[in-house]
Amino acid sequence: MYIPRKIDIELQNWQKEKNRKPLLFRGARQVGKTKTITEFSKKFQVFIEINFEETPALKKIFQSDLSPDKICENISIILNKSILPGKTLLFLDEIQQCPNALVSLRYFYEKMPELHVIAAGSLMEFAFQEIATFGVGRIRSMFMYPLSFFEFLEGMNEHKLLEKVMESNPNKPLNDIIHSKLIDLVQKFIYLGGMPEVIKTYFESGDLNKCRQLLDDLIISFRTDFSKYKNRVPVSRLTEVFESAVLQSGKKFVYSKACIQANHKQIKEALQLLITAGLIIPVTHSSSNGIPLGAEANLRKQKMILFDTGIFMRLMNLDITDFLFSKNFNAINQGNVAEQFAGLELIKSESCYKIPALYFWHREAKNSNAEVDYVIQVSNKILPIEVKSGTKGEMQSMFLFLNEKKYNKGIRVSNENFATCNRIDVYPLYAIPKILLD
């Protein structure tokens, strides 16, 4: 079973380009890179896949001559398959295991642009450190994440439901029955998370216990992967920093709480490795006085969110009963999971051709602490977003931000229906991508 992804359309557009660049699929492990490319391969007459982790002997093809003609000739002989430019998709999987293959991509663009070449891997930044030069301007990166809630709805064949969401906005709320159904679905999705194997199992069996076991398996495999970084950071330190990032999620990350037997520099190094691996996503403070938001970012003030809510909830051992059956927002937002979900949906809504950055705003002053969960740029405007359950009287931070920065509008994300009130537009949890579209 293949669950359609938003990135499928981008792949089809790339296929039709005349002077296409080789594609480099990047993202954390198990987010669906290989499955997506394998499904895309059905549009070609010939599909050739080389997995450098499964067949390390094939690295020898890239040891000396990196000429595309020579590489293709050797692949054809070894695999007994003809490579026909324009009709063949060449897929180099787990390419981080073969740095020379990574270098070769630039030559495919320069000397054989008519051949469709896609490479995929995780921990790509580590591989870049092992090569003298990378094909800047000759290779196109695509970034992939776990499924979004809209992709989840598509996979459930809830096309009509998704259409109604897309037609709605703060001035045109949904029917209450439809809204209630969507809240139930988004709560279930937050619990499951967006890892394709977990969602596929849910679609096929509907068994949440099986899904929970799969999440536990994934957690074990990610922790096992820490051994791959041991030449850079001890496994024990990575584990401790990872667990601390989970526990501190949604709050300012305090380095002194992260690891008892490590200094600030060592903790920062471990944290950066987890970010590079795609497991942890930073949310950085910005003064938010204008665009771009990154121009006023303060890297010393960061919050960390996990890349998947399902894995986060299992790590936090949050109570599934309260979560799935409660209509109380505070129960839904245990461990700031709704805030994390909002951040992840914002990232998944961005272009797959860039690494999105998340920002928040925080002011520390005597008797006047204030924080806005996310601050985003939409066109040439700045929009503050709070993930809240309260009424307008409970949004002091938002109104303080709007008044201080002289911005016109803020966004509240909650389990409420679409609405608008006193400079605040309300978007339900299930409609976060709409914030970027309206």
KEBAKOL-747687 format. One record per residue (C-alpha): y, x, z; residue in three letters; chain. Coordinates in nm, 3 decimals. Layout:
<<Y,X,Z>,'Ala','A'>
...
***
This chain:
<<0.000,0.000,0.000>,'Met','A'>
<<0.339,0.138,-0.101>,'Tyr','A'>
<<0.653,0.017,0.074>,'Ile','A'>
<<0.948,0.028,-0.171>,'Pro','A'>
<<1.229,0.259,-0.067>,'Arg','A'>
<<1.600,0.262,-0.144>,'Lys','A'>
<<1.558,0.612,-0.285>,'Ile','A'>
<<1.326,0.480,-0.562>,'Asp','A'>
<<1.627,0.371,-0.768>,'Ile','A'>
<<1.783,0.717,-0.740>,'Glu','A'>
<<1.459,0.872,-0.866>,'Leu','A'>
<<1.456,0.642,-1.168>,'Gln','A'>
<<1.817,0.733,-1.246>,'Asn','A'>
<<1.732,1.103,-1.218>,'Trp','A'>
<<1.436,1.058,-1.455>,'Gln','A'>
<<1.671,0.934,-1.729>,'Lys','A'>
<<1.926,1.216,-1.700>,'Glu','A'>
<<1.941,1.457,-1.994>,'Lys','A'>
<<2.041,1.774,-1.809>,'Asn','A'>
<<1.865,1.696,-1.487>,'Arg','A'>
<<1.834,1.947,-1.205>,'Lys','A'>
<<1.509,2.000,-1.017>,'Pro','A'>
<<1.498,1.777,-0.710>,'Leu','A'>
<<1.439,1.908,-0.361>,'Leu','A'>
<<1.323,1.633,-0.123>,'Phe','A'>
<<1.421,1.714,0.234>,'Arg','A'>
<<1.356,1.541,0.566>,'Gly','A'>
<<1.145,1.543,0.880>,'Ala','A'>
<<0.768,1.531,0.855>,'Arg','A'>
<<0.592,1.199,0.794>,'Gln','A'>
<<0.900,1.009,0.670>,'Val','A'>
<<0.735,0.925,0.337>,'Gly','A'>
<<0.843,1.202,0.099>,'Lys','A'>
<<0.502,1.269,-0.058>,'Thr','A'>
<<0.408,0.901,-0.081>,'Lys','A'>
<<0.737,0.815,-0.252>,'Thr','A'>
<<0.699,1.091,-0.511>,'Ile','A'>
<<0.333,1.003,-0.574>,'Thr','A'>
<<0.435,0.642,-0.642>,'Glu','A'>
<<0.715,0.761,-0.871>,'Phe','A'>
<<0.464,0.976,-1.063>,'Ser','A'>
<<0.311,0.658,-1.212>,'Lys','A'>
<<0.605,0.653,-1.453>,'Lys','A'>
<<0.479,0.972,-1.620>,'Phe','A'>
<<0.188,1.041,-1.853>,'Gln','A'>
<<0.087,1.351,-1.658>,'Val','A'>
<<0.124,1.422,-1.288>,'Phe','A'>
<<0.061,1.771,-1.153>,'Ile','A'>
<<0.076,1.822,-0.777>,'Glu','A'>
<<0.057,2.157,-0.601>,'Ile','A'>
<<0.044,2.145,-0.223>,'Asn','A'>
<<0.104,2.494,-0.087>,'Phe','A'>
<<-0.029,2.398,0.256>,'Glu','A'>
<<-0.359,2.260,0.124>,'Glu','A'>
<<-0.409,2.525,-0.147>,'Thr','A'>
<<-0.231,2.842,-0.033>,'Pro','A'>
<<-0.412,3.044,-0.301>,'Ala','A'>
<<-0.181,2.885,-0.561>,'Leu','A'>
<<0.110,3.080,-0.414>,'Lys','A'>
<<-0.011,3.368,-0.632>,'Lys','A'>
<<0.125,3.185,-0.937>,'Ile','A'>
<<0.474,3.254,-0.802>,'Phe','A'>
<<0.423,3.610,-0.683>,'Gln','A'>
<<0.559,3.805,-0.981>,'Ser','A'>
<<0.691,3.637,-1.296>,'Asp','A'>
<<0.915,3.338,-1.213>,'Leu','A'>
<<0.970,3.244,-1.576>,'Ser','A'>
<<0.909,2.866,-1.611>,'Pro','A'>
<<0.705,2.925,-1.929>,'Asp','A'>
<<0.474,3.167,-1.748>,'Lys','A'>
<<0.447,2.947,-1.437>,'Ile','A'>
<<0.358,2.641,-1.646>,'Cys','A'>
<<0.107,2.838,-1.851>,'Glu','A'>
<<-0.071,2.960,-1.537>,'Asn','A'>
<<-0.069,2.614,-1.375>,'Ile','A'>
<<-0.213,2.459,-1.694>,'Ser','A'>
<<-0.495,2.713,-1.706>,'Ile','A'>
<<-0.584,2.694,-1.337>,'Ile','A'>
<<-0.569,2.312,-1.310>,'Leu','A'>
<<-0.685,2.243,-1.665>,'Asn','A'>
<<-0.392,2.010,-1.730>,'Lys','A'>
<<-0.134,2.026,-2.006>,'Ser','A'>
<<0.231,2.032,-1.904>,'Ile','A'>
<<0.437,1.828,-2.152>,'Leu','A'>
<<0.815,1.847,-2.089>,'Pro','A'>
<<0.957,1.495,-2.079>,'Gly','A'>
<<0.616,1.343,-2.006>,'Lys','A'>
<<0.498,1.549,-1.707>,'Thr','A'>
<<0.609,1.539,-1.345>,'Leu','A'>
<<0.550,1.870,-1.168>,'Leu','A'>
<<0.545,1.822,-0.792>,'Phe','A'>
<<0.554,2.123,-0.559>,'Leu','A'>
<<0.474,1.991,-0.211>,'Asp','A'>
<<0.523,2.177,0.118>,'Glu','A'>
<<0.732,2.425,-0.079>,'Ile','A'>
<<0.863,2.585,0.239>,'Gln','A'>
<<0.525,2.761,0.253>,'Gln','A'>
<<0.607,2.946,-0.070>,'Cys','A'>
<<0.964,3.087,-0.074>,'Pro','A'>
<<0.914,3.229,-0.427>,'Asn','A'>
<<0.844,2.878,-0.557>,'Ala','A'>
<<1.171,2.771,-0.397>,'Leu','A'>
<<1.351,3.050,-0.584>,'Val','A'>
<<1.185,2.948,-0.911>,'Ser','A'>
<<1.349,2.604,-0.911>,'Leu','A'>
<<1.678,2.745,-1.037>,'Arg','A'>
<<1.504,2.890,-1.344>,'Tyr','A'>
<<1.352,2.554,-1.433>,'Phe','A'>
<<1.705,2.415,-1.454>,'Tyr','A'>
<<1.832,2.710,-1.658>,'Glu','A'>
<<1.537,2.751,-1.897>,'Lys','A'>
<<1.334,2.428,-1.894>,'Met','A'>
<<1.563,2.137,-1.793>,'Pro','A'>
<<1.358,1.889,-1.997>,'Glu','A'>
<<1.066,1.922,-1.750>,'Leu','A'>
<<1.080,1.691,-1.449>,'His','A'>
<<1.033,1.905,-1.138>,'Val','A'>
<<1.037,1.779,-0.779>,'Ile','A'>
<<0.976,1.986,-0.469>,'Ala','A'>
<<0.939,1.857,-0.115>,'Ala','A'>
<<0.903,2.003,0.229>,'Gly','A'>
<<1.019,2.003,0.586>,'Ser','A'>
<<1.191,2.281,0.779>,'Leu','A'>
<<1.360,2.377,0.452>,'Met','A'>
<<1.648,2.556,0.624>,'Glu','A'>
<<1.398,2.800,0.772>,'Phe','A'>
<<1.266,2.874,0.424>,'Ala','A'>
<<1.619,2.934,0.292>,'Phe','A'>
<<1.656,3.213,0.547>,'Gln','A'>
<<1.365,3.398,0.386>,'Glu','A'>
<<1.506,3.410,0.032>,'Ile','A'>
<<1.781,3.638,-0.094>,'Ala','A'>
<<1.951,3.373,-0.306>,'Thr','A'>
<<1.929,3.000,-0.357>,'Phe','A'>
<<2.013,2.811,-0.675>,'Gly','A'>
<<2.353,2.678,-0.574>,'Val','A'>
<<2.460,2.423,-0.834>,'Gly','A'>
<<2.120,2.437,-1.005>,'Arg','A'>
<<1.914,2.231,-0.761>,'Ile','A'>
<<1.984,1.882,-0.631>,'Arg','A'>
<<1.883,1.795,-0.276>,'Ser','A'>
<<1.777,1.447,-0.170>,'Met','A'>
<<1.757,1.364,0.200>,'Phe','A'>
<<1.503,1.115,0.328>,'Met','A'>
<<1.469,0.937,0.662>,'Tyr','A'>
<<1.232,0.680,0.813>,'Pro','A'>
<<1.255,0.327,0.673>,'Leu','A'>
<<1.570,0.123,0.734>,'Ser','A'>
<<1.560,-0.236,0.856>,'Phe','A'>
<<1.648,-0.362,0.506>,'Phe','A'>
<<1.352,-0.166,0.365>,'Glu','A'>
<<1.137,-0.322,0.637>,'Phe','A'>
<<1.247,-0.671,0.522>,'Leu','A'>
<<1.173,-0.581,0.159>,'Glu','A'>
<<0.827,-0.459,0.261>,'Gly','A'>
<<0.764,-0.793,0.434>,'Met','A'>
<<0.869,-0.973,0.112>,'Asn','A'>
<<1.155,-1.134,0.303>,'Glu','A'>
<<1.376,-1.113,-0.006>,'His','A'>
<<1.547,-1.448,0.051>,'Lys','A'>
<<1.626,-1.353,0.409>,'Leu','A'>
<<1.781,-1.026,0.295>,'Leu','A'>
<<1.983,-1.210,0.031>,'Glu','A'>
<<2.130,-1.436,0.300>,'Lys','A'>
<<2.229,-1.134,0.508>,'Val','A'>
<<2.401,-0.978,0.207>,'Met','A'>
<<2.591,-1.301,0.141>,'Glu','A'>
<<2.716,-1.325,0.500>,'Ser','A'>
<<3.012,-1.160,0.673>,'Asn','A'>
<<3.230,-1.211,0.983>,'Pro','A'>
<<3.406,-1.501,0.809>,'Asn','A'>
<<3.080,-1.650,0.684>,'Lys','A'>
<<2.816,-1.644,0.962>,'Pro','A'>
<<2.451,-1.727,0.911>,'Leu','A'>
<<2.276,-2.047,1.008>,'Asn','A'>
<<2.170,-2.014,1.374>,'Asp','A'>
<<1.799,-2.057,1.292>,'Ile','A'>
<<1.811,-1.781,1.032>,'Ile','A'>
<<2.011,-1.561,1.269>,'His','A'>
<<1.753,-1.612,1.545>,'Ser','A'>
<<1.467,-1.517,1.309>,'Lys','A'>
<<1.648,-1.199,1.208>,'Leu','A'>
<<1.712,-1.101,1.570>,'Ile','A'>
<<1.339,-1.138,1.641>,'Asp','A'>
<<1.255,-0.923,1.340>,'Leu','A'>
<<1.507,-0.650,1.417>,'Val','A'>
<<1.381,-0.629,1.777>,'Gln','A'>
<<1.028,-0.582,1.644>,'Lys','A'>
<<1.149,-0.320,1.396>,'Phe','A'>
<<1.336,-0.126,1.666>,'Ile','A'>
<<1.016,-0.115,1.869>,'Tyr','A'>
<<0.804,-0.007,1.571>,'Leu','A'>
<<1.059,0.236,1.430>,'Gly','A'>
<<1.065,0.326,1.062>,'Gly','A'>
<<0.780,0.576,1.021>,'Met','A'>
<<0.597,0.457,0.704>,'Pro','A'>
<<0.244,0.492,0.845>,'Glu','A'>
<<0.335,0.277,1.145>,'Val','A'>
<<0.505,0.008,0.933>,'Ile','A'>
<<0.217,0.004,0.684>,'Lys','A'>
<<-0.029,-0.047,0.971>,'Thr','A'>
<<0.182,-0.332,1.107>,'Tyr','A'>
<<0.200,-0.502,0.765>,'Phe','A'>
<<-0.175,-0.472,0.717>,'Glu','A'>
<<-0.296,-0.561,1.067>,'Ser','A'>
<<-0.007,-0.703,1.268>,'Gly','A'>
<<-0.158,-0.515,1.562>,'Asp','A'>
<<0.117,-0.366,1.780>,'Leu','A'>
<<-0.137,-0.176,1.988>,'Asn','A'>
<<-0.256,0.010,1.676>,'Lys','A'>
<<0.105,0.087,1.593>,'Cys','A'>
<<0.163,0.216,1.943>,'Arg','A'>
<<-0.137,0.448,1.911>,'Gln','A'>
<<-0.004,0.578,1.579>,'Leu','A'>
<<0.331,0.651,1.741>,'Leu','A'>
<<0.153,0.847,2.013>,'Asp','A'>
<<-0.037,1.040,1.743>,'Asp','A'>
<<0.289,1.123,1.567>,'Leu','A'>
<<0.446,1.244,1.891>,'Ile','A'>
<<0.151,1.478,1.949>,'Ile','A'>
<<0.176,1.615,1.594>,'Ser','A'>
<<0.551,1.677,1.623>,'Phe','A'>
<<0.500,1.862,1.951>,'Arg','A'>
<<0.218,2.062,1.794>,'Thr','A'>
<<0.462,2.160,1.518>,'Asp','A'>
<<0.674,2.338,1.779>,'Phe','A'>
<<0.430,2.627,1.752>,'Ser','A'>
<<0.565,2.688,1.399>,'Lys','A'>
<<0.900,2.786,1.549>,'Tyr','A'>
<<0.756,3.022,1.812>,'Lys','A'>
<<0.885,3.333,1.631>,'Asn','A'>
<<1.235,3.200,1.691>,'Arg','A'>
<<1.212,3.012,2.024>,'Val','A'>
<<0.929,2.987,2.282>,'Pro','A'>
<<0.731,2.664,2.253>,'Val','A'>
<<0.785,2.583,2.621>,'Ser','A'>
<<1.163,2.602,2.581>,'Arg','A'>
<<1.158,2.383,2.270>,'Leu','A'>
<<0.947,2.126,2.450>,'Thr','A'>
<<1.178,2.122,2.751>,'Glu','A'>
<<1.494,2.091,2.540>,'Val','A'>
<<1.337,1.819,2.325>,'Phe','A'>
<<1.238,1.614,2.629>,'Glu','A'>
<<1.585,1.661,2.778>,'Ser','A'>
<<1.750,1.547,2.454>,'Ala','A'>
<<1.540,1.231,2.471>,'Val','A'>
<<1.631,1.166,2.835>,'Leu','A'>
<<2.001,1.236,2.773>,'Gln','A'>
<<2.011,1.030,2.455>,'Ser','A'>
<<2.323,0.819,2.418>,'Gly','A'>
<<2.513,1.030,2.670>,'Lys','A'>
<<2.706,1.354,2.638>,'Lys','A'>
<<2.447,1.630,2.611>,'Phe','A'>
<<2.467,1.857,2.916>,'Val','A'>
<<2.318,2.199,2.847>,'Tyr','A'>
<<2.264,2.283,3.214>,'Ser','A'>
<<2.024,1.987,3.243>,'Lys','A'>
<<1.822,2.085,2.937>,'Ala','A'>
<<1.622,2.386,3.052>,'Cys','A'>
<<1.597,2.546,3.394>,'Ile','A'>
<<1.498,2.897,3.284>,'Gln','A'>
<<1.732,2.943,2.987>,'Ala','A'>
<<2.100,3.015,2.938>,'Asn','A'>
<<2.347,2.818,2.726>,'His','A'>
<<2.291,3.029,2.415>,'Lys','A'>
<<1.912,2.997,2.435>,'Gln','A'>
<<1.930,2.620,2.485>,'Ile','A'>
<<2.173,2.589,2.193>,'Lys','A'>
<<1.934,2.785,1.972>,'Glu','A'>
<<1.642,2.558,2.064>,'Ala','A'>
<<1.852,2.246,2.011>,'Leu','A'>
<<1.966,2.368,1.670>,'Gln','A'>
<<1.604,2.419,1.565>,'Leu','A'>
<<1.524,2.060,1.661>,'Leu','A'>
<<1.825,1.940,1.463>,'Ile','A'>
<<1.722,2.155,1.166>,'Thr','A'>
<<1.371,2.007,1.181>,'Ala','A'>
<<1.527,1.659,1.161>,'Gly','A'>
<<1.392,1.540,1.496>,'Leu','A'>
<<1.728,1.527,1.673>,'Ile','A'>
<<2.054,1.402,1.520>,'Ile','A'>
<<2.386,1.504,1.677>,'Pro','A'>
<<2.677,1.265,1.725>,'Val','A'>
<<2.993,1.472,1.755>,'Thr','A'>
<<3.322,1.390,1.923>,'His','A'>
<<3.619,1.347,1.690>,'Ser','A'>
<<3.979,1.289,1.793>,'Ser','A'>
<<3.981,1.040,1.503>,'Ser','A'>
<<4.351,1.064,1.422>,'Asn','A'>
<<4.283,1.064,1.049>,'Gly','A'>
<<4.042,1.153,0.773>,'Ile','A'>
<<3.822,1.343,0.734>,'Pro','A'>
<<3.682,1.280,1.080>,'Leu','A'>
<<3.513,1.621,1.079>,'Gly','A'>
<<3.851,1.796,1.072>,'Ala','A'>
<<3.900,1.705,1.439>,'Glu','A'>
<<3.539,1.739,1.552>,'Ala','A'>
<<3.465,1.906,1.884>,'Asn','A'>
<<3.117,2.059,1.877>,'Leu','A'>
<<3.130,2.112,2.252>,'Arg','A'>
<<3.114,1.735,2.298>,'Lys','A'>
<<2.800,1.597,2.143>,'Gln','A'>
<<2.549,1.322,2.206>,'Lys','A'>
<<2.196,1.345,2.071>,'Met','A'>
<<1.987,1.066,1.923>,'Ile','A'>
<<1.624,1.078,1.817>,'Leu','A'>
<<1.544,1.029,1.447>,'Phe','A'>
<<1.327,0.720,1.507>,'Asp','A'>
<<1.354,0.437,1.760>,'Thr','A'>
<<0.979,0.373,1.774>,'Gly','A'>
<<0.906,0.731,1.876>,'Ile','A'>
<<1.199,0.721,2.120>,'Phe','A'>
<<1.068,0.408,2.291>,'Met','A'>
<<0.722,0.557,2.329>,'Arg','A'>
<<0.864,0.878,2.473>,'Leu','A'>
<<1.073,0.675,2.719>,'Met','A'>
<<0.775,0.451,2.798>,'Asn','A'>
<<0.997,0.143,2.769>,'Leu','A'>
<<0.843,-0.196,2.848>,'Asp','A'>
<<0.745,-0.370,2.525>,'Ile','A'>
<<0.721,-0.715,2.689>,'Thr','A'>
<<1.081,-0.720,2.808>,'Asp','A'>
<<1.199,-0.573,2.480>,'Phe','A'>
<<1.023,-0.806,2.236>,'Leu','A'>
<<1.062,-1.133,2.419>,'Phe','A'>
<<1.399,-1.107,2.587>,'Ser','A'>
<<1.714,-1.246,2.425>,'Lys','A'>
<<1.922,-1.057,2.678>,'Asn','A'>
<<2.103,-0.774,2.504>,'Phe','A'>
<<2.081,-0.544,2.806>,'Asn','A'>
<<1.700,-0.567,2.788>,'Ala','A'>
<<1.712,-0.491,2.415>,'Ile','A'>
<<1.940,-0.193,2.479>,'Asn','A'>
<<1.719,-0.021,2.738>,'Gln','A'>
<<1.778,0.351,2.718>,'Gly','A'>
<<2.064,0.290,2.473>,'Asn','A'>
<<1.803,0.218,2.206>,'Val','A'>
<<2.029,-0.033,2.026>,'Ala','A'>
<<2.306,0.226,2.011>,'Glu','A'>
<<2.059,0.474,1.861>,'Gln','A'>
<<1.937,0.216,1.613>,'Phe','A'>
<<2.296,0.155,1.501>,'Ala','A'>
<<2.353,0.526,1.442>,'Gly','A'>
<<2.030,0.561,1.245>,'Leu','A'>
<<2.110,0.260,1.028>,'Glu','A'>
<<2.451,0.410,0.949>,'Leu','A'>
<<2.284,0.735,0.840>,'Ile','A'>
<<2.024,0.556,0.627>,'Lys','A'>
<<2.300,0.357,0.454>,'Ser','A'>
<<2.474,0.670,0.328>,'Glu','A'>
<<2.411,0.846,-0.003>,'Ser','A'>
<<2.078,1.030,-0.016>,'Cys','A'>
<<2.258,1.326,-0.175>,'Tyr','A'>
<<2.438,1.441,0.138>,'Lys','A'>
<<2.372,1.508,0.505>,'Ile','A'>
<<2.560,1.232,0.687>,'Pro','A'>
<<2.754,1.319,1.001>,'Ala','A'>
<<2.792,1.084,1.297>,'Leu','A'>
<<3.102,1.084,1.518>,'Tyr','A'>
<<3.211,0.915,1.840>,'Phe','A'>
<<3.539,0.906,2.032>,'Trp','A'>
<<3.573,0.983,2.400>,'His','A'>
<<3.875,1.023,2.623>,'Arg','A'>
<<3.852,1.164,2.971>,'Glu','A'>
<<4.156,1.095,3.183>,'Ala','A'>
<<4.217,1.022,3.549>,'Lys','A'>
<<4.127,0.657,3.613>,'Asn','A'>
<<4.102,0.599,3.239>,'Ser','A'>
<<3.774,0.708,3.082>,'Asn','A'>
<<3.709,0.547,2.746>,'Ala','A'>
<<3.443,0.582,2.478>,'Glu','A'>
<<3.373,0.428,2.137>,'Val','A'>
<<3.009,0.462,2.028>,'Asp','A'>
<<3.072,0.547,1.662>,'Tyr','A'>
<<3.371,0.616,1.442>,'Val','A'>
<<3.312,0.598,1.067>,'Ile','A'>
<<3.512,0.637,0.749>,'Gln','A'>
<<3.493,0.355,0.493>,'Val','A'>
<<3.691,0.445,0.180>,'Ser','A'>
<<4.019,0.574,0.321>,'Asn','A'>
<<4.001,0.377,0.646>,'Lys','A'>
<<3.866,0.463,0.990>,'Ile','A'>
<<3.653,0.203,1.167>,'Leu','A'>
<<3.552,0.226,1.535>,'Pro','A'>
<<3.217,0.069,1.626>,'Ile','A'>
<<3.091,-0.036,1.968>,'Glu','A'>
<<2.736,-0.153,2.030>,'Val','A'>
<<2.798,-0.418,2.294>,'Lys','A'>
<<2.690,-0.756,2.428>,'Ser','A'>
<<3.013,-0.856,2.595>,'Gly','A'>
<<3.311,-1.066,2.506>,'Thr','A'>
<<3.648,-0.931,2.396>,'Lys','A'>
<<3.754,-0.891,2.760>,'Gly','A'>
<<3.483,-0.628,2.806>,'Glu','A'>
<<3.594,-0.406,2.520>,'Met','A'>
<<3.868,-0.208,2.691>,'Gln','A'>
<<3.770,0.119,2.521>,'Ser','A'>
<<3.787,-0.039,2.177>,'Met','A'>
<<4.131,-0.191,2.229>,'Phe','A'>
<<4.258,0.129,2.389>,'Leu','A'>
<<4.139,0.320,2.081>,'Phe','A'>
<<4.295,0.070,1.838>,'Leu','A'>
<<4.628,0.070,2.018>,'Asn','A'>
<<4.643,0.446,2.067>,'Glu','A'>
<<4.546,0.529,1.707>,'Lys','A'>
<<4.733,0.231,1.559>,'Lys','A'>
<<4.431,0.108,1.366>,'Tyr','A'>
<<4.403,-0.256,1.267>,'Asn','A'>
<<4.038,-0.344,1.315>,'Lys','A'>
<<3.731,-0.263,1.521>,'Gly','A'>
<<3.363,-0.352,1.489>,'Ile','A'>
<<3.130,-0.486,1.756>,'Arg','A'>
<<2.757,-0.468,1.689>,'Val','A'>
<<2.539,-0.690,1.905>,'Ser','A'>
<<2.275,-0.963,1.891>,'Asn','A'>
<<2.551,-1.218,1.822>,'Glu','A'>
<<2.594,-1.388,1.486>,'Asn','A'>
<<2.865,-1.275,1.246>,'Phe','A'>
<<3.208,-1.360,1.388>,'Ala','A'>
<<3.568,-1.244,1.406>,'Thr','A'>
<<3.807,-1.253,1.700>,'Cys','A'>
<<4.128,-1.075,1.794>,'Asn','A'>
<<4.110,-0.768,1.564>,'Arg','A'>
<<3.733,-0.741,1.617>,'Ile','A'>
<<3.472,-0.818,1.352>,'Asp','A'>
<<3.125,-0.887,1.493>,'Val','A'>
<<2.817,-0.774,1.302>,'Tyr','A'>
<<2.462,-0.851,1.418>,'Pro','A'>
<<2.223,-0.562,1.480>,'Leu','A'>
<<2.033,-0.651,1.165>,'Tyr','A'>
<<2.340,-0.621,0.937>,'Ala','A'>
<<2.479,-0.274,1.014>,'Ile','A'>
<<2.472,-0.155,0.646>,'Pro','A'>
<<2.708,-0.443,0.569>,'Lys','A'>
<<2.981,-0.268,0.768>,'Ile','A'>
<<2.997,-0.006,0.492>,'Leu','A'>
<<2.992,-0.265,0.213>,'Leu','A'>
<<3.236,-0.538,0.325>,'Asp','A'>
***
